[in-house]
Amino acid sequence: MTLRDLLRPDLDDLEDYVPVKPYDVLAAELGVPVERLVKLDANENLYGPLPAVRAAAAAADLHIYPDPGQTRLRAAIADYVQVDPAQVVAGAGADDLIDIIIRLVDPPAVVVPTPAFGMYRFLAKVAGATPIEIRRRPNFDLDVVAIRHAVQETGARLVFLTHPNNPTGNPLQIAELEALLSLDAIVVVDEAYIEFGGRTVVPLIRHHPNLVVLRTFSKWAALAGLRVGYSVSSPELAAEMMRIKQPYNVNVAAEAAALAALEHRAEIAKTIAAIVAERERMTRLVAGLGWLEPLPSVANFVLFAVHGRPAREIAASLRQRGILVRYYDRPDLAGHLRISAGRPADTDALVTALQELS
Ligand SMILES: Cc1ncc(COP(=O)(O)O)c(C=O)c1O
C-alpha cells in the first residue's frame, strides 16, 4: 500500500487555488525593491491599517487563548451592522465562514454563478461537494432561471452569490436575490466589498432565515494579513455555525485589531472614500487609453476588457515593471484584466506603464 492509497481519491483532480504571492516573495522574484512594487492584483487596501489598529494588535495578550464565544467581537460587529450579537459569527477571514457553512450544510452540490471568487469552488471540492458553475449573462447579471434549475436538479442546498461580485465589480440586483431566496437552499451573499459600494442585503435576513451575509475586515479595514471576517444570519443558523467552528478560529491579535478598526471606523471611512475616488480616476485614465474597456464597478477594483492585444501579455509586461494586476487564464475571462484601486501614486505608475505599452 502506498501513502496515496491512504488518502481521498476524489481530491486527485482538485485544481490548486491560485493565491497571490506575498510582497517580499514577489519583489525578490522580480528583482525590484519591495517599496517599488505596485500591488494591484489582490484587492488589498494599500493604505494599510491605522496606527491605532496596529497598536491594538501589538498589545494583545498573546499567551492567552482567544474567547471561543467571541463575546466582545460579536457585540461590536453587531453594533456596526445593526443586528443582534446572536446573529454574528466571526472567523479567520470570510474564507473560514465559507468553509464552516459548506461543512454545516454538507450538500451534494454547491451552485456558484461564474465568474466568481475561486474559494467557493475550492472549498466545496475539499468538502466533497460538487461545484455547479452557472455562467452569468453577458452583462454579468445572474441567470436566475438557470440557477434555480441547477438547485432543483442537483439537490444543491447551498448557493454562493457575491455583492458586489469579484471579479466583475457589479452589484447584485435585489429582485434576483429574492427570486433565489424562495428556493429550498441556504443562500450566501458575500459582501466582502460592500464598504466600497452597493447596498447591503442584511435587512432581508429578518424575513429569510436561509440568507447568510458574509463580510470581512480584509478590505475596508486593511487587515487581510490578520484574517478576520464574519457572517450575519438568523440567530438559529448562527448558533449552529458557532457549534461547529474551531473554538479558537479568531486569534487574539486579529480580535484586538478588528475591535480597534470598528472603534475608529469614522477615520477609516476617509481612506475608503479615497479608494473609491481613486477607482473612478483610475477607470477614467485607463479607459482614456482607448484599448481597455472598464466594466462599471462599485467595488475596490475594476475589470477591464483588453482590446486588440492579449491580456496575458499586458499583465506580463506590467509585471516586468513591478506593477501587478490580475490576469485569469480561463475562458470566461479571456481578454480581461482586473485592477485594484490603490493610492494616487499607484494609479500614476500604472497609467504611465500602460501608456508605454500603448
Ligand atoms: C468575494 C470575496 N470573498 C471573500 C474574500 C476573502 O475574504 P477574507 O480575506 O476575509 O478571507 C475575498 C478576497 O479576495 C473575496 O474577493
Ligand as a Chemical Component Dictionary entry (heavy atoms), coordinates in Angstrom:
data_LIG
# 
_chem_comp.id                   LIG 
_chem_comp.type                 NON-POLYMER 
_chem_comp.pdbx_formal_charge   0 
_chem_comp.three_letter_code    LIG 
# 
loop_
_chem_comp_atom.comp_id 
_chem_comp_atom.atom_id 
_chem_comp_atom.alt_atom_id 
_chem_comp_atom.type_symbol 
_chem_comp_atom.charge 
_chem_comp_atom.model_Cartn_x 
_chem_comp_atom.model_Cartn_y 
_chem_comp_atom.model_Cartn_z 
_chem_comp_atom.pdbx_ordinal 
LIG C1 C1 C 0 -15.648 37.848 -2.725 1  
LIG C2 C2 C 0 -14.620 37.563 -1.697 2  
LIG N1 N1 N 0 -14.980 36.944 -0.567 3  
LIG C3 C3 C 0 -14.092 36.671 0.388  4  
LIG C4 C4 C 0 -12.764 37.021 0.245  5  
LIG C5 C5 C 0 -11.804 36.626 1.297  6  
LIG O1 O1 O 0 -12.001 37.351 2.436  7  
LIG P1 P1 P 0 -11.100 37.062 3.703  8  
LIG O2 O2 O 0 -9.789  37.730 3.478  9  
LIG O3 O3 O 0 -11.890 37.686 4.814  10 
LIG O4 O4 O 0 -10.989 35.571 3.833  11 
LIG C6 C6 C 0 -12.345 37.681 -0.895 12 
LIG C7 C7 C 0 -10.932 38.049 -1.042 13 
LIG O5 O5 O 0 -10.427 38.401 -2.071 14 
LIG C8 C8 C 0 -13.287 37.943 -1.898 15 
LIG O6 O6 O 0 -12.932 38.532 -3.049 16 
# 
loop_
_chem_comp_bond.comp_id 
_chem_comp_bond.atom_id_1 
_chem_comp_bond.atom_id_2 
_chem_comp_bond.value_order 
_chem_comp_bond.pdbx_ordinal 
LIG C1 C2 SING 1  
LIG C2 N1 SING 2  
LIG C2 C8 DOUB 3  
LIG N1 C3 DOUB 4  
LIG C3 C4 SING 5  
LIG C4 C5 SING 6  
LIG C4 C6 DOUB 7  
LIG C5 O1 SING 8  
LIG O1 P1 SING 9  
LIG P1 O2 DOUB 10 
LIG P1 O3 SING 11 
LIG P1 O4 SING 12 
LIG C6 C7 SING 13 
LIG C6 C8 SING 14 
LIG C7 O5 DOUB 15 
LIG C8 O6 SING 16 
# 
